[in-house]
Amino acid sequence: MSWQRPNHPEWRELAQRWLCVAVMALGWSLAAQADAPYALIGQSAPDFALHAAVGGNARLSEHRGEVVVLSFWSSRCTPCRTQLAALNRSLTTYHSAGLAMFGIGVDDDPAQAREFARSASVSFALLLDPAKGVSRSYQVDNLPMTVLIDRSGTVRTVLRDYSPESEQLYLQQLRALLNE
Amino acid sequence: MLQMTRAISEANEAPRRATPAALLAPLLAVLLLAALPPAALGAPPAAPDAATPAAAASAPTPPGETAAATSPDSPETRGLDQEIQDLKKDVVDLNKDLFILEEELLFPANTQVAVFLSVDVGQFFGLDSVQLKIDQKEVINYLYTPREVEALLKGGVQRLYLGNLKVGGHELVAFFNGKGPNQRAYKRGASLRFEKGVGAKYLELKIDDRQRKLQPEFEIKDWE
């Protein structure tokens, strides 16, 4: 008994239709994922304590009463460096208004993350999350990703990319949170 | 249970014992309601809403009266503030009571074990993290921030672990990670075999400086 690949025109048509349906379904699911609202908005920010590559160890709950900005980065992410520099500028401006900032590296290799952290030359603590426990709890699905937490410890805004527009939006949201 | 049975039986017997006057009462009430004018019963909900702004606009109110009612120094506002403060105090008291109750339920005194940590001087050791194992099982791995280390150096004592253990012999092992003399990575361990009795057990991890050897010293103290 031999098995032959069907070569009938009906089979081909059927296969093409299935392929088309599968591609459309994949496209829809990806689009839905991209537009999915961030589930932590309005929720209490998950607490964490992490080792620092630059600066001291940090625990989020110690900063209740301050507006906290978390920026998830990786040494392989090119826009992350630009974004960290922009965040550093905003920290310099708003630090006295009660702003705390942490960069959380998601690299698997802590040595590589440390090297990146040293070269980043920022004035806030760059933390290491090689086990990715914190990244998972904050549902990081894109890099760089910035999370803004208000003074009561509630997640208020998330920015999933870095661009001049998103920087403007970040500054606008940050000012609103600092004024609350 | 007996009381409940009685209550149920009384409820079942109640209709049987109803008097003619009791039967007439609902009938009279219905007649009375039918006789009353609709205004006395209350107009439909939409009507007052529509009428209220017009009435408010037509009825002139003295400006001083409104300002007095909304000013922060008015007696009404002060009374409201006092009520809010009282409510806040009640919530804090309730939270405290619930916390105590939770601790008593989760960690009863006969099985309770608490481990505390204190640091004295800390010249030769910069604390980074402490890993605690009881009977070869990791119960906590705590990472210290600069603020926490500072608080410990000022004389603070931290309750590192609170748990339950059955009566008998147990072993506690603590690993201290941090920076030793000359800012080098430093890891040391300390262990203690202890006997858990009927009452609560309190243990203390002490980090001290040994001046003669210019080294830190780690000790586990059993508070009898």
Interface residues (C-beta under 8 A of the other chain):
Chain A: A49 L50 H51 G56 N57 A58 R59 E62
Chain B: D128 Y142 L143 Y144 T145 P146 R147 E148
